[in-house]
Amino acid sequence: MSSVWLISLRDLDADACAIQLGAAAKLQLSQGQERFVGDPLRMALAGLAEDSRRPYVIESDGRAVGVLTLQSGAAGLAGWPDDHSAWLLRGFLIDRRHQGRGLGQKAAAAAVATAEKLTARHQTGETGVVLSVNEANPAGLAAYRRAGFVDHGQYNGGAAGPQRIMFRGFADTTMR
């Protein structure tokens, strides 16, 4: 199985960022996936426009295979009881041409490890990563479970129907 790398768009110079954004623009959603996630380029640009968000391009075998964003101070958007005890994982997708290879599971686990490093570096106190995933998205639910996320109940705040609140604490990062 291939490895994944999270390329932080915030840590790149303008030219390198433009290259990564161009790669994100070429990512493709599977049919019906637009119900669960937005346009990859727009999600990356939204991540760059807001200080609390940290957008990443997911690379495997030297090419962009997905995007994700870690956001601080927004865990409540996933149905978590407070905003600040967890990073919010949002805008997460794997290109349709690369799905089914375990890259989503690896990228989700890498996002937790990255969030843990950000918490340690900035001393912000988060204890893990939370997300919400649509109940009608069995592939997403399975990938998050395989990445060590635990179901914490239903959240009805999603625009596309009921969501499952999933959390993975930093103490669980040994599953990588």
C-alpha positions, 0 to 999 in steps of 0.5 A: 500500500502506498504512503501518504503525505500531507502538504500544508498549503500555508507552509508553501511559497506562492509558486509552490502553493499555486502548483498544489492548488492546480493539482487540487483543481484536477481532483474528481469526485465520485458520482453522488459524492458531491452530497457529502463534500464540496469542490476540492479547489474551493475547499482549499481556497476557503482554507487559505482564506480563514486563519483558523483553517489549515488546508492540506493537499494529500499526496501519494506516489508523487501526485495529489490524491485528495485534500483535507482541512484541519480547523481550530476552534470549530469542533462544534460544527461537527456536533462536538460539545465544545469548539476548542477541545478538538481539531475539526477535520473537514473538507476531506476527500480522496480523488475517485481514481484513487479510492479503494486503496486505503489512502483515506484511512492513511490520510485521516490517521496522518491528519490526527498526527499532524493535529497533534504536532500543531497542538504541541507546537502552539500549546493550544490544548486540543486532545484529538480530532473530531469530524462528522460523516454522513450516515449515507456514506458507508465508505467514509464511515468505514475509512474513519473507523479503520483510521481509529476514529470512534463513533460518538453519536448522531448529529443532525446539523448536516445539510445532507442529512444525519451525520455520525460524530467521530473522534480520535484522541491523540493518545491513539496515534500509535495506530498509524 
